[in-house]
Amino acid sequence: MSIVVQKYGGTSVRTESSREMIINNVKSMIKKDKQVVLVVSAIGRNGAPYATDTLINMVNGIGIEANPREMDMLMSCGETISSVVLANTLKFHGIDAVALTGFQAGILTTSNFNSANIVNINPERILHFLGKNKVVVVAGFQGMDSEGDITTLGRGGSDTTAAALGEALNAELIEIYTDVDGIMTADPRIVEKANVLESVTYDEIYQMAVYGAKVVDHNAVAIARRARKPLVIKNTFSSAEGTVIADEAQLKAMLKESKKLITAITSHDNVIQVNIEEEGSKSEALLNALEDHQIAMDMINFTQDRKIFTVAQKRIDDLTKILEDLSLKYSYSEECSKLTVVGYKIHVVPGIIKRTVFALTKSDIEILQSTDSNTTISFLVGKDDAQTAVKVLHEEFDL
């Protein structure tokens, strides 16, 4: 029997009626003679009693800074509760099931509390229960380090858990269930006519996830790509086919649809552009300081006398201190957004950059900076222009 891993987000496990949709999905898999492993997020979103943000706020309201190790103990509770609730719901519907925490499921992580990385998974206990014809419900987002401490994997950690379990169990398929019909060509809150993609390559969705799309975590995509396990993004609450994520060869074998040149348009807000007039050779000191403070640079353009790059707006205070300590002349362009055009191997297609630039300038959208890669073309624009820019490019490429 082959194994299918299904991950369900907070909205999918929130209510009795939504959990019944999960039951129906599980029954469908069992009828197909599949062994099922479920990965669950905490119930609901911020404000719900057991949502992760709600748990965090309980401690933040005390008035002292919480220890990261203890915060991980707290934050892991939401997913643990979900796993027990869903396992017992399955039993109520006549499906034998067992709930496991992340560390009971064999997930070993680093000790980087609040954003740990999975080091290894020992799947023996999961396989033991599958061998007894049980559905295994694993609490997502968590594991245990070598010292025996509970750890959490950071935002999107339940997606990462599902992908990592899919790899460790040599699963046939990994399904990520959420409350939308799949990956879309743009944020539907910005582009009303955004469409659901039938398929997308690992490289494309990885870039989309990094640059603003929030349907699936980029770490999960990286694991699935490494393991060459197809990911399918589906809606718990509809019968839509969803979006298949795989490599180009897999997609050609699985699907008949020919891919469009451009896959999607994403945008990421709260970015600042940094412009440094360098006096002498201080590049090494600057780069070392940024690394020491874990400040990630993006859209990097370095020349002999000028350094231009972007960083997250939230790091502006730390960055300012570094630049002042190094006595560098600098200026910021704040309130920026990074707009990214994603498409398979678009870097080698003539005319794409011209079309994007002309479309934006025709709409009086100032391009502050640009970069490109094999699958992306990115533009830095003012935050006030971002939504218009997404709409313009969505229309330009008829997505």
N, C-alpha and C positions, 0 to 999 in steps of 0.2 A: 504493500500500500504506500502511495506517495503522501507526502506531508504538505499541507498548505498552512502558511502563517497569515493570520488576519489581525490587523491593528485597528482598534476603535478609539476615536477621540472622545473628549469630554462630553460633547453634545450627544454622541451616540449611546453613551451609557447613563445619561442623565435621568431619564424617566422610565417608568414601567413599559410604556408603549414603545419607546425607542429600543429598549432592551429586547422586546419581542421581535423587532426587526432583525436583531443579531441572532436570535434563536432560529428564525427562518433561514438565515444565511448558513448557519451551522448545519441545520437539518439538510439543506440542499447539498452541502459538501459531503455529509455522511452518506447520503443516497448515491453519491458518485464514488463511494468507496475511498474517501480521503480521510487521512488522520488530520485533526485540526488542533492548532496551537493558536490561542488568542492572546494578544497583547493589549492592555487597556490603559488609558489615561485616567486622571482623576475626574470624578463626576462633576460636570458642569464647568462654568467659567467663573471669573472673579465675582464674588458675592454669594455664590453657592457655598453651602456650609463646608464642603470638603475639597473645594477647588484649591489648586496650589497657591494662587495669589491670596486667597482668603486665609490660608494657613500662615503664609508669610506675614500678612498684616497683623495677625494675632500677636506675633512676637515683636514686630516693629513698633507696635503701639506701647510697648513697655517702657521705652525710653533709653535703652542701652543697646549698643551694637552686639548682635548675637554672634556666637562662635559659629564659623562655617560648618564645622563637623556636626554641631547640634542642629543647625538649620537643615542639614541633609536628613537627619533623623526625622525632623518634622515634615519636610517636604515629601518624603517618601510615603507618608501615611495616606495621602489621597489616592494614589494608585493601588496601594494595598487594600484599602476599603473597596475600591472598584472591583478588584479581582475576586474578593470574597462574595460581594453582592452578585456579580455575574455568574460565578460558579454555582451559587445556590439557586439562581434563576434557571440555569440550565438543568439542574437536578429536578427542580419543580416541574419542568417540561419533559421529564423522562430521559434526559441526556446525562449520563454519568460524567462528572467533571471534578477537577481538583484545582485549587488556587495555590499559586506559588509566588512568593516575593522574588525580586530579582536575584538575590543571592541564593535563595533556595533553588532557583532555576539554573544555578551554576555560573552566574555572570561575575567575573572577576575584573576589577577596574583599577585604575590609578588612584592615588589619594588626593587628587585635585578636587577638593570638595566644591560642590555647586556646578562643576563643569568637568567631571571625570571622563576619562576615555576607557573604553572596553579593551582590556588586555587579552582576555581569553574567555571562552565559554566551554564549560564541561556539560554536554547535553545529556549525560547518562540518566539523570533523574527524570527529565522530560521524556526521554525514550522509554524509560521504565513504565511511566504512567500511560503513554500512548500504547504500549504493548498490552496493557490491561483494558484497552478500548475506552479510555477516558479522554475527554477534551481537556486540554491543559490551559488554564488561564493564568497568564504571567503578568505581574505588576510591571508596567513599563517604567522607563525613566530612571531606573535604579540598579544598583549592584552592590558589591562589597569589595573593599580593598584587602591587601595582604595582612593588614592588622586586625581584620574582622569588623571594621567600621562600615556603616551604611554610607553609600555615596549616591549622588544623583548626577545625571548626564547632561544637564543644561536644557535650555529650551529646545523642543523638538526631540527630546530624548526618548520618547516612546516610539517614534518612527525609527530611531537608531536601534532601539532594542529589537524591534520587529525584523529589521534588515539583518542584524547580527545573528539573531536566532535562525533566520532563514538560511544564512550561510552555514552556521554550525550544524544545523539539522539536515543540510542538503535538500532543502524544501523545493518542491516543484514550482512554487509560486509564492509571492509575497503580496498581499493586498492591504492597502491603506484606506480605511473607510473614514469618511469625514462628512460634512454637511453640504458639500457642493458636488456637482456632477463629474468633475474631473479637472484637469489642468486647462486653463483658459488662455486665449490669445492675448488677453490683457485683463487688468482688474475690472470686473463688471461694475464696480462702483464708480469707475471713471469712464469706461467705454460701455455704453448700454448694449451695443451689438456685439460684444465679445463672444467668441464661440468656444465650445469645448473641443480640445484636440483629441483625435482618435489615438494618436501615438506621438512620442517624442523620444529622442535618444538620451542616453545617460548624460552625455556632455551638455546637451541643450538644457535639460532640466536642472542639472547642477548649477549652471550659470544663472538660470532663472531664479533658483532658490537663493543663491548668494546675493543676487541683485534685486530682491524685493518680493518675489512670489512666495507665498507663505503656506501653500497647500501641503508641501512635503519638505522635510528637513534635508539640507544638502549633505550632512554626514550619512544619512540613510542611503542617499543616492550613491555616494562614494563606495559604501560597502556593497550595495547591490551590483554596481559596476565591476568591482573587484571580483565578486563571486559569480558574475554573469547570471544573476537571478532576475527574471522579469519582475518589475514592480507594476502593480495596477492601482490607480487612484480611483476610488468609487464612492458613491453616495449611499450612506446607510438607508436613506429615506426615499430612494427612487430606484427604478429598474434600469437606469441609464448604464450603458456599457462601460463608461469611464474612460480613462486614459492609460494606455500601455506604455511603460518606460522600459526600454531595452536598447541593445546596440543595433546598428544599422542592419546587420545580417539577420539578427533575430526578428526584427520588425518586418523585413522583406518576406521571411518565412511565415510569419504569423498573420500579416495583414495584406490587404490588396490596395489600400489607398496610397496614392503617390503623394509624397510630401511636398508642401509648398516651399518656396525658397526661404521665406521668413516664417519662423514658428510663432514668435510672441514678442510683445513689447512689455518691458517691466520698468518700474521706477522705484527709486529708493530715496527717501527724504532725510532731512537732518544731517546734511553733509556740509562741511566747510572746505573751501579751497585755501591752501596755504601758499603764499608767494614769498620766497626768501631771497634776498640779495646777499649773496655770500661774500664775506670779506676774508680772503685767504682760503686755506684748505681746512674747512671745518666739517667736511662731509662725514668723515669717520666718527667724529665725536657726536654729531647729530644722530647718525644712524644707530650708534651704540646706545645713546640716551633713549631713543624711541623704542629700541628693543628692550632695554631695562625696564621701561615703564609699560611695556606691552601695548604700545600704540601702533595700530596697523595703518600703514599707508596704502593709498590706492591712486590710480590715475597718475602715475609717477612720470614726470618730465624733468630730468636733471641735465643741466648744461654746466659749463665751466663757471659761469658767474650767476646762475639763477637756478633755484630749486622750486619746482611747482608740484604739489601733490594734494590729495584730499584725505581727510580723516573724519571720523564720526564727530558730530557736533558735541556730544557729551564729554569728549576728551579735551575740550578747548582749554580748560584751566590747567591741566597737566602739561599740555603742549606749550602754552604760554610761558609757564615756568621754565621749561627746558630752553626755549628760545631766548628768554631773558638771561638765563644763567650763562648761555653761550655768547651773549652780546651780539646776536644776529639781528639784522634789519629785516623786518617781516611785515606783511599785511595779510588780512583775512578777507575773503568773500564769504560771508555767512548766508544762511537761509538758502542753500543750494539743494538741488536734487540731481541724482544720477539716473539718466535715462539709458536703457540698454535694449538694443535690437538683437534678438537671438535667432540664429538660424544655422543649419548644418553646413559647415565649411563655407560660410558666406565670405570669408576673407579672400577666397580665390575667385569670387564671382565679380566680373567687371561691372561698374556702374552702381553698385549698392550704396557705397559711401556718397556718391554724387546725388543719388535720389534722396537719401536721408537729409543731407545738408540743404539741398534745394527746397525740400518740403518744409523744413524748419525755418529757414531764412525767409521763405515766401510768406510764412505766417508771423513774421517779425519776432521770432524767438531767437534770442542771442545765445550763441554757443560759446561757453566760457572755456571749454577744454574738451578734448576727445581722445579716446584710445580704442584699439581694436585687438581682437584675437582671432583664432580660427573659427570660433562660433559666435562671436559677439562684436558689436560696434557700440561703444558707450559715449554719451554726451553729457557734459555737466551744464545744467541750465539753472536759472533762478527758480526757486521753489514755486513762485507764483505762476511760472510758465509750464510747470511739469505736467499737469493734467491736460492742458491744451496740446502739449507736445506728444503725449501718448495717443491722444485722439487723432492728431494729424498723421502720425506714422502708421497707426492702425488702418486709417483710410488709404494712405499712400500705397500700402502693400496688400490691400483688399483682404484683410484677415477676418 
